[in-house]
Amino acid sequence: MKKIAILLIMAFMALQVRAAYILIPMDESQKDHLKAYGITYWVLAGGSEAWWLLNYRGGSFAFPHNRVFEKECLTRGVSFEIIADGQFNKILEDISNPEVNMEAMKLEKAPKIAVYTPDVNAKGEKIQPWDDAVTLVLTYAEIPYETIYDTEVLHNDLVKYDWLHLHHEDFTGQYGRFYRSYNNQPWYRENQRRMEELASANGFAKVSQLKLAVVKKIKEYVIGGGFMFAMCSATDTYDIALAAEGLDICAEMYDGDPMDPNAQAKLDFNQTFAFENFQLSRNPLEYEYSTIDHSRGRNVNPEQDYFTLFDFSAKWDPVPTMLTQNHTRTVKGFMGQTTAFSKEFIKSNVLIMGENKPAKEARYIHNNYGQGFWTFYGGHDPEDYRHYVHDPETDLSLHPNSPGYRLILNNVLFPAAKKKKRKT
């Protein structure tokens, strides 16, 4: 009987351990917000269930407790709390109250991630002399990803992935409009040579034609249910390329012949995701593609450059609520080739999730398209206000609580949750 009693006690204790949960708080008490996303992704990748507690302590995460998960949190320096199943159920009960703006989203699986990027050359050297905020934060958070580029996209490799990030690309075929400042630099010439070779290898006479084919493939991916996230110039140039299908909008130094003088009048805004009625920049030496980017004439003091995240109904509009989870509603602004979006050129059905209202600009926008979703985020690096060519990469160990980088990681985990499309 004594042995049976001991066994029953041990079984009861084991049950209590299994019934406990690990809560990852995402409010100001969290030591490393960015690595917390990595922990949650890792738990999902291992086949365990997890919860995203929207608007509860900054958008906290929770999953069943075990010693392995606990040790991993300690190893990665992520703050956590062990709570009994009764406590967790009470949290869920409180969240379910229709009077509170919270929701518990079940996370089902770790999304497979692709980053569209030219990556490195045969010598292992970076193709372009700047870094990408998304790959930096994925690496820091220890979230695995694979890189793809034009050839893989054209060969329909996107179907292998749940989430796609577009590196700071120029989808118009104008090489970032860096001609005036950098056309004599070896990296610029090498990039142009490689892009022309890549276009030819895929059966295109021009780089702009190659990039158009790529954006159309990505559009098909989104329509079919994919999740696409873009930053900086990969936002406006994506839409410009779609609107300019069949038109030559590149000056002679970019593709060997003049642009169509009537291209502006021929743009088809019905093809774009986010923007309409914008004007193309007709000066090929200008470091701007169009009037979409709000950088031209932008008069914002860097010390006062902040944008505000909107509050959404967690129960009725969980998608934007997930994408705006943060421990602050005010995020420090940052510049890029495409810094922000002029609100007058944003389609009426597009959801603005973050804006600098005094400057009349949107920084963070989203919508569904077909069966999928897209998100555009203005600026280059959330913790480097002005990131120049050849600047060193940001050390995210110095910014573990970055609210600007949290917005990127919200998008990374977004495909893991059950969700409904927003009605437009």
N, C-alpha and C positions, 0 to 999 in steps of 0.2 A: 504493500500500500504506500509505503514511504517513497519507493522508487516511482510509482505511478504519480504521486503528488508532485514530485520533483519534475517529472516529464511534463505534467500539465502546466506547472509554473513556467517552465522553459518555453513551452508552446505558446502560452499566453504572452510572454515577453516578446517572443519572435513575431507574434501577430501584431503586437503594439508597435514594434519597429517597422513592420511592413505597412502599417496603417498610417504612419506619420508622413508628413509632407515637408519638402524643402520649399521655402518661400524666398524668392529673390526680390528684395525690395528695390524699386527703381526711383525712389524719391531721393532727397538730399542725403540720406543715410548710406547710399550705395557708394562704395569705394571706387569701383570701376564699372561704370555703366556699359562701356563698349564691350568688355569681356563677358558681361552678363548675357549679352545676346549670343555670344559664342558658346557659353555653357548650355543655354537653352537649345541651340542648334545641335550641339553634341549629344544631349539627352535624346532629342528626337531621332537623330541619326542612329542611335543605339536601339531604337525600336520602342522606347518608352513613351508614354503619353505626357503631355504638358498642357498647362493653361496659361493664357495671356489675360491678365486681369485688368481690363481697360479702365483707365482713370482711377484705379485703386493704387495709391501710393506711387504715383508716377508711371503707372503701366507695368505693374509687377508681374513676375513669372512664378509658376508653381509646378512642381512635379513630385511624384512619389519619392519618399526618402529611401536611400540606401547608403551604405558606407562608401561605395565607389563614387557616387555623385557628391557626397560630402567632401571626400578627399580632393576631388577635382576642383571644387569651388575654392578650397583652401590653397591648392597649388596655383590656381590662376589669380588669386587675390580678389575673388568676388565675394561681396558681403552676402550672407544668407542667414535664415532663421529656420530652425526645425520646429514644426508645429504639429500637434496631434490632429488626427483626422477630424475630431470634433471641432477643433478651432478652424480648420480649413472649411468644413461644411458650414460653419457659422459665417465665415467670410463670403462664401457663395450665396448664402441666404440673404445676407445684407446687400450684396451686389444685385440680387434679383428684385429687390424692392423697386417698384415702378417709380417711386419718388426720387431715387438717386440716379445720377447720370453715370452709371457704371455698367459694365457687361463682362461676362466671363466667356472668352473664346477658347474653344478646344483646338489645340494645335495637333495636326494629324500626322504629318511627316516632314522630314527635312527636305526642303526643295533643292533640286539639282541646279547649280548656278553656272552660268556662262558669262564671261566678260569679253565683249567684242573689242579687240585691241590689236594693234600691229605687233605688240610684244617686243621681242628682241630679234637681232639679226643672227647670222650664222656664227658670229664670234661671241654671242651672248651679250652684246651691247644693246642698250635701249635704242629703239628706232627714233624716238622723238625725245627731245631734251626737256621733258617735264614729266611730272608724276600724275597719278590718277587717284583721287580721294577714295574711290570705292575699293580699288585693289589694296590701298594702304590699310583701310579699316577692316577689310576681310582678313587680311594677313594678321593684323594686330589682334582681332577677335578670334583668330584661329578657326575661321569658317572656310572650308575648302571650296575651290572654284576651278573651272577650266577656262582656257582662253581659246577663242575662235576668231576668225577674220573672214574676209570676203569670200574666199574659195569655199570654206566650210559652210557659210551661210547659203551660197548659191547651190551647194550640194545637199541642201535640206537637212543639215545637221541640227538645226534649231529644235527639231521635234524631240531631241534627246533631253532638253532642258526645261525646267519649270520657270526660270527667272533669267532675264537677260539684261545686262548692263551695257550701255553704249559708252565707250571711252570717249574722250574729248575729240571727236572726229569732225571733219568738215565733209559733209555728205553732198556738197555742191560741186566738188572737184576743183576748188580754188586754193587748195593747200593752206587752209587757215587764213588766207589773205595776208600772209606774212611777207609778200614779195618785196615791198618797199624797204622793210627793215632787215630782212634776212636772206634775200635771194642769192647773195654771194657766199653765204655760209655753207660749209661742207654738208652739214646735216640736212639743210633744206634741199640742196641739189640731190643728195642721196635719196631722200624721201621721195622727191619727184620722180627720180629714175625708177625706184622700186614700184611706185604706184603705176607708172606707165607700163612697166613690165607685167605687173599683176593684171592690169586691164587687158593687155594683149593676150596673156596666157588664158584668160577667161573668155576671149572672143569679142572684146570690145575695142573700138577704135579710140575711145577717150576715157579718161578716168571718171569724168562726170557721168558717163553712161554706165560704167561699172557700179558707181555708188548709187545711181538710181535703181538699178536692178537689186542691189542689196537692200535699200530701204523698202522696196516693194515686197521682198521676201520677208522682211521683219514685220511689215504690215500684215501679211498673211499669217504670220506666227501669232500676232496679237489677236487677230480676228478669230483664230482657231482656239483661243483660250490661254495664250501666253501672257506673261507679266514682263513688261518692258520699262526700264528705268534709265533715264538719261540726265546728264549734267552738262553745264556750260554750252559749248558750241554744238554738241550732239543733239541739242533740243531744237533750236531755231533752224539749223541747216537741214535737219531731218524733214521738217515741214516745208521748207523752201524747195528742197529737191522733189517732194511729192507734188507741190503746186506747179513746178516748172517741167513736169514730164513732157518730153518731146521738144523742149525749147533749149536754145543755147544761151545760157546766162553767164558764160565764162568769157572774160576778155582774152585777147590774143596771147598774153604772156602765160596764161594758164593752160590753154588747149590748142594754140597754134592758129586760131582764126578769131575774127571779131564776134562779139555777142550779138544776138538778135536785137536790133534797136527797138522792136515792138514787143519785147518779152514781157514787160510789165502788164500790158493790156491783155496778154494771153494767159496769165496765171490762172490756174483752176483751184480756187480755195475749197471746193467741195472735196478735194482729195486729202486735205490736211487733217491732222489730229487736233491741234490746239489753236492755230492762228489763222486769221483771215484779214483781207484788205490792207495788208502791209505793203510798203514800198521797197523795192530792191535798191540797194546802193549802186549807183551807176558809175561811181569812181572806183576803178579796179585797184587803186593804190590805197584806198581807205580801209582801215582795220575794222570794218563793219560789213555785214552781209545785207542788212535790211533795217527797217524801223522797228522790228520786233524787239531787239535789244534796247533797253532803256539807258545804256551807257552814254549815248550822245547827249551832251548838255546836262548830264546828271549832276545836280548840285547838292550833294549829301556830305556833311562833315563826317569823316571816318570815325570820330569819337561818338557820333550820334547815329551811326548806321546800324540800325536794328530792324528786324521784321517780327511781326506778331503772328503766332499760330492761332487759327480759329478754333473755337470749341464746337464740337459736333455732338449730336445725340448718340451715345454709345449703343443704346438699344435699337434705335430706329435707323441709324446711319453708321454702322460699325466700321465700314471700310475706311473713310477718312479719319475716323477716331483712331483706328490702328496706326494709320500713317502719320498721325500728329502726336503720338504718345511722347511725353517728355516730362522732365522735372521742372521745366519753366516754360511759360508761353511766349517769352521774348528771347529771340535768338540773334546773336551778333551777325551782322551782315558780312559779306565777303565778295570780292570782285572776281571777274573772269572775262574771257573773251565775250561770253554772253553772261552778263551779270544779273539782269532781271528782265522781266517781260512787261512791255508797255501794255497796260490794261485795256487800252482802246482797241488793240488788235487781237484780244483773246476772245474766242467764240463764246457765245452766251451759255452754251451747255457745259462748258468746262468749269470744274470746281476749283476755286482758288482756296488753298489751304493755309497759305502764309503770304502776308503782304506788308509792304512799307507804305502805309496809308498816306502820310504826308507827301511822299515822293510819287504817289500814284503809280506804284509798280507792284507786280506780283513776283514772288520769289519761288513759290512752291505750288504746282498745279497738278491736277489729276482728272482722269475720266476713264470710264470703260469704253471699249471699242469692240464691237462684235461680242465674242465670248470672253475676251481678255481685258486687260487693264494696262494703262500707261501712266507714268509719273514723270514730270519734268521739274528739275531743281536747278535754279540759276546759280552761277558762280563756279569757281574752280576748286577751292579748298577751304572748308569751313573754319580752319584754324590758321590760315595764312591769308591775311586781308588782300594783299597784292602779290600773287605768285607769278614771278617772271620766268622767262626761259632760262634754263640752267640753274635755277634756284634749287637748293637741297630739299629733299623730301621732308615732310613734317614728321616729327617724332611723336607718335601718338601716346607714348608712355608719359609724356608731359601734359596730355589732354585726355585723361581717362574718363572724364565726365562731360565731354563736349556735347552740348545739345544739338549743334549743327550736324555732327557726325551721327548722332542718334537717329536723325531723320532718315539717313541712308539705310541704317540697319533695320529700321521699321519696315522699309520696303523689302529687305532681304527676307525677313520672317513672314511677311504678309502672305505669300502663297501657301504657307503651312496651315493657315486657318480656313475653316469653312466660311464662306461669305456669299453675300448676294450683290448683284450688280446694282449700282445706283440708277434710279430712273432719271432719264434726261428728256 
